[in-house]
Amino acid sequence: MKDELTVGDLLEEGRRYVFSVGRHYEGEGYRAIIVFEDYPGYFLTGELTNSADAVPVVWWKTDDREQADQMAYDHSEKMLGLSKIEHLKIIASSIGSQYKSGNVKVNYDPDSGRVLLMNASIEMQLEEEQAEKLYQDLAKALNLPYRDNCTECGHMLDDLAECPNCD
């Protein structure tokens, strides 16, 4: 039995994946990384190896992190048929697989629209409603407690069985 799975192994399993944004290199841009759904960590593109599963180096040719993130989202949509939310869910599931017993934490800054997931220093820009939905989906997937929205008016429920707006 293998100790470590390869990109090819994970593709054969049928796992969804995305190309995301890795480390910045001056003069090159951001190096793409491959993140698989429900698999901890990531794979570098263009890693030196004798494996036939190796992927060539992919670059997001920009020095702007937000632009690199958008390039990754666009790649997922165009090449993999995944929406931005699906892209982010795959990344979050990878992070979650490293911290199965951890808490899902979403910090939202309404001024900047930035969301920090699981204290993992991965920053993503989401609208407030998208952030709440992603948080709920992550919590459900990890069997963690979460606040839900009223199905009639969308109000965020705080440990209440009934919505105060829909009495």
C-alpha beads as a LAMMPS data file, in Angstrom:
LAMMPS data file: protein, C-alpha beads

167 atoms
166 bonds

1 atom types
1 bond types

-500.0 500.0 xlo xhi
-500.0 500.0 ylo yhi
-500.0 500.0 zlo zhi

Masses

1 110.0

Atoms # bond

1 1 1 0.000 0.000 0.000
2 1 1 1.258 3.501 -0.877
3 1 1 2.052 5.981 1.872
4 1 1 1.259 9.068 -0.188
5 1 1 -1.294 9.528 -2.917
6 1 1 -0.299 11.143 -6.198
7 1 1 -2.241 13.517 -8.398
8 1 1 -2.984 10.540 -10.663
9 1 1 -4.296 8.464 -7.739
10 1 1 -6.673 11.239 -6.691
11 1 1 -7.869 11.792 -10.260
12 1 1 -8.532 8.043 -10.623
13 1 1 -10.642 8.217 -7.449
14 1 1 -12.738 10.842 -9.218
15 1 1 -12.034 13.608 -6.717
16 1 1 -12.826 17.130 -7.801
17 1 1 -9.918 19.559 -7.811
18 1 1 -8.998 23.147 -8.545
19 1 1 -5.881 25.041 -9.459
20 1 1 -5.435 27.628 -6.713
21 1 1 -2.914 30.344 -5.843
22 1 1 0.362 29.365 -4.220
23 1 1 3.548 31.265 -3.445
24 1 1 4.540 34.465 -5.261
25 1 1 7.809 34.533 -7.220
26 1 1 9.242 37.883 -8.281
27 1 1 9.168 38.245 -12.062
28 1 1 7.002 35.128 -12.538
29 1 1 3.802 35.772 -10.597
30 1 1 1.964 33.280 -8.401
31 1 1 2.661 29.581 -8.841
32 1 1 -0.487 27.502 -9.151
33 1 1 -1.138 24.667 -6.738
34 1 1 -3.547 21.765 -7.155
35 1 1 -6.060 21.306 -4.333
36 1 1 -8.264 18.189 -4.183
37 1 1 -11.640 17.908 -2.508
38 1 1 -11.455 16.265 0.942
39 1 1 -7.684 15.722 0.655
40 1 1 -5.339 17.531 3.054
41 1 1 -2.686 19.794 1.597
42 1 1 -1.914 20.542 -2.020
43 1 1 0.375 19.613 -4.888
44 1 1 2.723 22.057 -6.590
45 1 1 2.402 22.327 -10.316
46 1 1 5.668 21.419 -12.029
47 1 1 7.133 19.577 -9.045
48 1 1 10.393 17.816 -9.919
49 1 1 9.675 14.103 -9.925
50 1 1 10.081 10.932 -11.958
51 1 1 6.334 10.379 -11.736
52 1 1 4.309 10.315 -14.929
53 1 1 1.582 12.061 -12.887
54 1 1 3.601 15.306 -12.725
55 1 1 1.838 18.447 -13.908
56 1 1 3.777 21.242 -15.693
57 1 1 4.334 24.529 -13.867
58 1 1 1.270 26.771 -14.132
59 1 1 1.639 30.469 -13.334
60 1 1 -0.867 33.185 -12.583
61 1 1 1.151 35.938 -14.315
62 1 1 0.450 38.855 -11.991
63 1 1 1.871 40.443 -8.850
64 1 1 -1.634 41.218 -7.535
65 1 1 -2.979 38.465 -5.231
66 1 1 -6.642 39.364 -5.820
67 1 1 -6.108 39.241 -9.565
68 1 1 -4.381 35.842 -9.206
69 1 1 -7.350 34.560 -7.179
70 1 1 -9.719 35.762 -9.905
71 1 1 -7.581 34.041 -12.555
72 1 1 -7.876 30.799 -10.570
73 1 1 -11.678 31.184 -10.255
74 1 1 -11.925 31.904 -13.995
75 1 1 -9.821 28.816 -14.768
76 1 1 -12.108 26.643 -12.634
77 1 1 -15.179 27.977 -14.403
78 1 1 -13.804 27.746 -17.943
79 1 1 -11.804 24.501 -17.719
80 1 1 -13.588 22.551 -14.969
81 1 1 -17.135 23.938 -15.103
82 1 1 -17.004 24.999 -11.441
83 1 1 -18.482 28.190 -10.003
84 1 1 -16.484 30.398 -7.644
85 1 1 -18.445 28.986 -4.692
86 1 1 -17.723 25.397 -5.795
87 1 1 -14.042 26.340 -6.172
88 1 1 -14.000 27.735 -2.625
89 1 1 -15.842 24.702 -1.245
90 1 1 -13.173 22.385 -2.658
91 1 1 -10.440 24.457 -0.998
92 1 1 -12.388 24.566 2.268
93 1 1 -12.945 20.783 2.177
94 1 1 -9.196 20.295 1.783
95 1 1 -8.545 22.568 4.753
96 1 1 -11.311 20.828 6.707
97 1 1 -9.779 17.406 6.060
98 1 1 -6.661 18.593 7.905
99 1 1 -8.683 19.807 10.883
100 1 1 -11.568 17.331 11.225
101 1 1 -11.854 18.068 14.928
102 1 1 -11.364 21.813 14.498
103 1 1 -13.948 24.559 14.383
104 1 1 -15.204 26.168 11.242
105 1 1 -14.677 29.861 11.737
106 1 1 -15.681 32.607 9.365
107 1 1 -14.608 36.159 10.089
108 1 1 -16.345 38.677 7.846
109 1 1 -15.255 42.285 7.430
110 1 1 -18.192 44.195 5.876
111 1 1 -15.946 47.129 4.943
112 1 1 -13.596 45.085 2.760
113 1 1 -15.805 42.093 1.958
114 1 1 -12.997 39.769 3.050
115 1 1 -13.639 36.422 4.667
116 1 1 -11.110 34.359 6.613
117 1 1 -11.939 30.647 6.781
118 1 1 -10.914 28.390 9.652
119 1 1 -8.039 30.615 10.825
120 1 1 -5.989 29.083 8.028
121 1 1 -4.819 32.430 6.627
122 1 1 -6.626 31.843 3.376
123 1 1 -8.355 35.034 2.379
124 1 1 -11.249 35.118 -0.041
125 1 1 -13.596 37.886 -1.096
126 1 1 -17.243 36.943 -0.753
127 1 1 -20.463 38.836 -0.390
128 1 1 -22.046 38.481 3.062
129 1 1 -24.771 36.085 1.851
130 1 1 -22.183 33.919 0.055
131 1 1 -20.040 33.807 3.202
132 1 1 -22.988 32.742 5.368
133 1 1 -23.960 30.015 2.874
134 1 1 -20.375 28.738 2.618
135 1 1 -20.095 28.702 6.414
136 1 1 -23.325 26.709 6.721
137 1 1 -22.275 24.238 4.015
138 1 1 -18.886 23.729 5.682
139 1 1 -20.436 23.227 9.092
140 1 1 -22.923 20.706 7.681
141 1 1 -20.140 18.802 5.887
142 1 1 -18.045 18.653 9.061
143 1 1 -21.015 17.888 11.346
144 1 1 -20.482 21.042 13.373
145 1 1 -23.147 23.283 14.895
146 1 1 -24.170 26.317 12.880
147 1 1 -26.843 28.976 12.672
148 1 1 -29.413 28.594 9.940
149 1 1 -31.555 31.068 8.017
150 1 1 -35.332 31.300 8.166
151 1 1 -36.705 29.592 5.061
152 1 1 -39.392 32.277 4.647
153 1 1 -37.559 35.580 5.130
154 1 1 -33.858 34.621 5.235
155 1 1 -33.293 36.094 8.729
156 1 1 -30.307 34.493 10.543
157 1 1 -31.712 32.434 13.435
158 1 1 -29.976 32.503 16.810
159 1 1 -30.764 29.196 18.554
160 1 1 -34.453 29.974 18.097
161 1 1 -36.928 27.412 16.850
162 1 1 -39.050 30.169 15.294
163 1 1 -38.187 33.297 13.374
164 1 1 -39.056 36.525 15.232
165 1 1 -39.838 38.221 11.908
166 1 1 -42.328 35.572 10.715
167 1 1 -44.499 35.043 13.832

Bonds

1 1 1 2
2 1 2 3
3 1 3 4
4 1 4 5
5 1 5 6
6 1 6 7
7 1 7 8
8 1 8 9
9 1 9 10
10 1 10 11
11 1 11 12
12 1 12 13
13 1 13 14
14 1 14 15
15 1 15 16
16 1 16 17
17 1 17 18
18 1 18 19
19 1 19 20
20 1 20 21
21 1 21 22
22 1 22 23
23 1 23 24
24 1 24 25
25 1 25 26
26 1 26 27
27 1 27 28
28 1 28 29
29 1 29 30
30 1 30 31
31 1 31 32
32 1 32 33
33 1 33 34
34 1 34 35
35 1 35 36
36 1 36 37
37 1 37 38
38 1 38 39
39 1 39 40
40 1 40 41
41 1 41 42
42 1 42 43
43 1 43 44
44 1 44 45
45 1 45 46
46 1 46 47
47 1 47 48
48 1 48 49
49 1 49 50
50 1 50 51
51 1 51 52
52 1 52 53
53 1 53 54
54 1 54 55
55 1 55 56
56 1 56 57
57 1 57 58
58 1 58 59
59 1 59 60
60 1 60 61
61 1 61 62
62 1 62 63
63 1 63 64
64 1 64 65
65 1 65 66
66 1 66 67
67 1 67 68
68 1 68 69
69 1 69 70
70 1 70 71
71 1 71 72
72 1 72 73
73 1 73 74
74 1 74 75
75 1 75 76
76 1 76 77
77 1 77 78
78 1 78 79
79 1 79 80
80 1 80 81
81 1 81 82
82 1 82 83
83 1 83 84
84 1 84 85
85 1 85 86
86 1 86 87
87 1 87 88
88 1 88 89
89 1 89 90
90 1 90 91
91 1 91 92
92 1 92 93
93 1 93 94
94 1 94 95
95 1 95 96
96 1 96 97
97 1 97 98
98 1 98 99
99 1 99 100
100 1 100 101
101 1 101 102
102 1 102 103
103 1 103 104
104 1 104 105
105 1 105 106
106 1 106 107
107 1 107 108
108 1 108 109
109 1 109 110
110 1 110 111
111 1 111 112
112 1 112 113
113 1 113 114
114 1 114 115
115 1 115 116
116 1 116 117
117 1 117 118
118 1 118 119
119 1 119 120
120 1 120 121
121 1 121 122
122 1 122 123
123 1 123 124
124 1 124 125
125 1 125 126
126 1 126 127
127 1 127 128
128 1 128 129
129 1 129 130
130 1 130 131
131 1 131 132
132 1 132 133
133 1 133 134
134 1 134 135
135 1 135 136
136 1 136 137
137 1 137 138
138 1 138 139
139 1 139 140
140 1 140 141
141 1 141 142
142 1 142 143
143 1 143 144
144 1 144 145
145 1 145 146
146 1 146 147
147 1 147 148
148 1 148 149
149 1 149 150
150 1 150 151
151 1 151 152
152 1 152 153
153 1 153 154
154 1 154 155
155 1 155 156
156 1 156 157
157 1 157 158
158 1 158 159
159 1 159 160
160 1 160 161
161 1 161 162
162 1 162 163
163 1 163 164
164 1 164 165
165 1 165 166
166 1 166 167
